[in-house]
Amino acid sequence: MGLSFTTTSVMPRICILGGGFGGLFTALHLTKLPWRHQPELLLVDRRDHFLFTPLLYELLTQEVSIGQIAPAFDTLLARTGIRFHCGEVTALDPQAKLVTLTGGAGQEVLTYDDVVLALGNEAPLDLVPGARDYALPFRTLDDALRLHRAVSDLEASDREKIRVCIAGAGGSGVELAGKLSDRLRERGRIRLIDRNPQILPHSPAANRRHAERILGDRGVWIDLKTSVVGVAADAITLEFQGIQEALAADLVLWTVGNSRPSLLQALSLDLAPTLQCRHDPNLFALGDCAVPFLPYPATAQVAFQQSGYCAYNIWAAYHGQRLLPFTYLPLGEFVSLGVGEASAALFNVIGINGAIAAQMRRWVYLLRMPTLDHQLRVAGEWLGSLVNDQVADRISREAEPMTPK
Ligand SMILES: Cc1cc2nc3c(=O)[nH]c(=O)nc-3n(C[C@H](O)[C@H](O)[C@H](O)COP(=O)(O)OP(=O)(O)OC[C@H]3O[C@@H](n4cnc5c(N)ncnc54)[C@H](O)[C@@H]3O)c2cc1C
């Protein structure tokens, strides 16, 4: 394996590890600050695209396209001055200020002046026997495409019913249940399983109640106070009140839990509220990978808000300004519950349900997508498909035979 050693240039080099909500938006914010000496900005990710996870479910029902929710970094970062480097971060040496990457071109060691850790977290598939081999996680574009293929194969089979078990009734489990029940319709037998006594345990009560009602209307079974204790090729074992039962399942989806990236497991981060590491002023961390060290949930909303603070504080450290502690402003929550159906709790207080909430969710998320160019492209495509749908609807209504009175 080739080993290249990239030396630092005169201008400071800021390496941002992870191009998700925390990392990509930190990099974009950094470009907009009034630098005395423009730094070299390097964004590193093992994938070649950003992923707008809140709309990942919509791929299953073809309400969005891959390009809309997973734009390539090369396209997104054109004309921003940020350099993208595709590679797996395999080691970090904060003393020597070195990052080791492994990719198609072999191994590469990058030097940095400042490093931002924004590596997200991973799906823990080792919690129950069989989950790693037989359950499908739902976090990445590849996960969504694998699930789409698996569902398509089942749809093409001669099965009368398609049995899907979803482990975890948090946001991901509930949104998956809604989309899959709309996709599979009367062929779907969808079961949502959680050991908690209620679904969406961290959501505002209004969102939870609406989700319970809509999933109930769609015939989704909800097994609460129930643990998944095993997964096999065509079955899932559940435990309720100490009694275990194995059920046949065509698909088992895993949405439970978060685990820290293995790279960071050995690293003890003493993070200040400014997102700067207390014992290493050149190291910042944010988003899901900073969750164990700060009192905020693992959400895109937190990572996105932190990115503005992280960028500002890096700039402030270079310009002798006071660093600002991160203040979280909870803006509320959207939960999608199928095609054209959602629940919204604006500022966790104002509740809106149904088709209006579904449209609001879509357009609010558009404003959270990275770069104006990408937002305009997606807006154009969505408006185009809205017009096409209306024209198609009108044509099909006009083509309907008149019923005699
Ligand atoms: C299906 C789904 C739906 C969600 N819906 C919502 C929602 O509606 N609202 C909400 O607020 N939150 C939602 N979330 C949570 C949200 O996606 C995360 O909290 C958010 O993405 C965290 O941002 P981050 O930058 O910390 O991590 P991520 O966005 O996960 O980014 C981490 C990046 O690091 C890269 N990476 C990881 N390890 C390495 C490595 N070793 N080398 C190189 N690159 C690496 C990854 O490829 C990734 O691009 C959802 C999550 C999922 C999975």
The ligand as a MOL file (V3000), in Angstrom:
LIG
                    3D

  0  0  0     0  0            999 V3000
M  V30 BEGIN CTAB
M  V30 COUNTS 53 58 0 0 0
M  V30 BEGIN ATOM
M  V30 1 C -32.8990 7.5790 8.3750 0
M  V30 2 C -32.5740 8.7200 9.2840 0
M  V30 3 C -33.4630 9.7670 9.4110 0
M  V30 4 C -33.1740 10.8480 10.2400 0
M  V30 5 N -34.0800 11.8490 10.3480 0
M  V30 6 C -33.8150 12.9200 11.1010 0
M  V30 7 C -34.7350 13.9990 11.1940 0
M  V30 8 O -35.8160 13.9570 10.6070 0
M  V30 9 N -34.3790 15.0610 11.9430 0
M  V30 10 C -33.1920 15.1290 12.6110 0
M  V30 11 O -32.9180 16.1510 13.2680 0
M  V30 12 N -32.3050 14.1120 12.5650 0
M  V30 13 C -32.5790 13.0070 11.8270 0
M  V30 14 N -31.6840 11.9610 11.7700 0
M  V30 15 C -30.4410 12.0350 12.5380 0
M  V30 16 C -29.4030 12.8040 11.7210 0
M  V30 17 O -29.2060 12.2250 10.4680 0
M  V30 18 C -28.0640 12.8240 12.4560 0
M  V30 19 O -28.2480 13.2410 13.7850 0
M  V30 20 C -27.1210 13.7820 11.7350 0
M  V30 21 O -26.8630 13.3050 10.4350 0
M  V30 22 C -25.8290 13.9440 12.5250 0
M  V30 23 O -24.9210 14.6970 11.7780 0
M  V30 24 P -23.3540 14.3450 11.8650 0
M  V30 25 O -22.6630 15.3260 10.9990 0
M  V30 26 O -22.9450 14.2260 13.2820 0
M  V30 27 O -23.2450 12.8850 11.2660 0
M  V30 28 P -23.6030 12.3720 9.8170 0
M  V30 29 O -24.5660 13.2660 9.1330 0
M  V30 30 O -23.9340 10.9400 9.9920 0
M  V30 31 O -22.2220 12.5130 9.0370 0
M  V30 32 C -21.0990 11.7430 9.3750 0
M  V30 33 C -20.2570 11.6450 8.1190 0
M  V30 34 O -18.9970 11.0600 8.4850 0
M  V30 35 C -18.6330 10.1270 7.5100 0
M  V30 36 N -17.7560 9.1570 8.1700 0
M  V30 37 C -18.0110 8.3950 9.2510 0
M  V30 38 N -16.9310 7.6800 9.6100 0
M  V30 39 C -15.9650 7.9920 8.7240 0
M  V30 40 C -14.6030 7.6000 8.5720 0
M  V30 41 N -14.0220 6.7430 9.4010 0
M  V30 42 N -13.8990 8.1300 7.5640 0
M  V30 43 C -14.4650 9.0250 6.6960 0
M  V30 44 N -15.7270 9.4410 6.7930 0
M  V30 45 C -16.4840 8.9310 7.8000 0
M  V30 46 C -19.9350 9.5070 7.0390 0
M  V30 47 O -19.7950 8.9650 5.7400 0
M  V30 48 C -20.8680 10.7330 7.0760 0
M  V30 49 O -20.9150 11.3990 5.8340 0
M  V30 50 C -31.9600 10.8740 10.9570 0
M  V30 51 C -31.0580 9.8140 10.8320 0
M  V30 52 C -31.3480 8.7490 10.0070 0
M  V30 53 C -30.3670 7.6160 9.8660 0
M  V30 END ATOM
M  V30 BEGIN BOND
M  V30 1 1 1 2
M  V30 2 1 2 3
M  V30 3 2 2 52
M  V30 4 2 3 4
M  V30 5 1 4 5
M  V30 6 1 4 50
M  V30 7 2 5 6
M  V30 8 1 6 7
M  V30 9 1 6 13
M  V30 10 2 7 8
M  V30 11 1 7 9
M  V30 12 1 9 10
M  V30 13 2 10 11
M  V30 14 1 10 12
M  V30 15 2 12 13
M  V30 16 1 13 14
M  V30 17 1 14 15
M  V30 18 1 14 50
M  V30 19 1 15 16
M  V30 20 1 16 17
M  V30 21 1 16 18
M  V30 22 1 18 19
M  V30 23 1 18 20
M  V30 24 1 20 21
M  V30 25 1 20 22
M  V30 26 1 22 23
M  V30 27 1 23 24
M  V30 28 2 24 25
M  V30 29 1 24 26
M  V30 30 1 24 27
M  V30 31 1 27 28
M  V30 32 2 28 29
M  V30 33 1 28 30
M  V30 34 1 28 31
M  V30 35 1 31 32
M  V30 36 1 32 33
M  V30 37 1 33 34
M  V30 38 1 33 48
M  V30 39 1 34 35
M  V30 40 1 35 36
M  V30 41 1 35 46
M  V30 42 1 36 37
M  V30 43 1 36 45
M  V30 44 2 37 38
M  V30 45 1 38 39
M  V30 46 1 39 40
M  V30 47 2 39 45
M  V30 48 1 40 41
M  V30 49 2 40 42
M  V30 50 1 42 43
M  V30 51 2 43 44
M  V30 52 1 44 45
M  V30 53 1 46 47
M  V30 54 1 46 48
M  V30 55 1 48 49
M  V30 56 2 50 51
M  V30 57 1 51 52
M  V30 58 1 52 53
M  V30 END BOND
M  V30 END CTAB
M  END
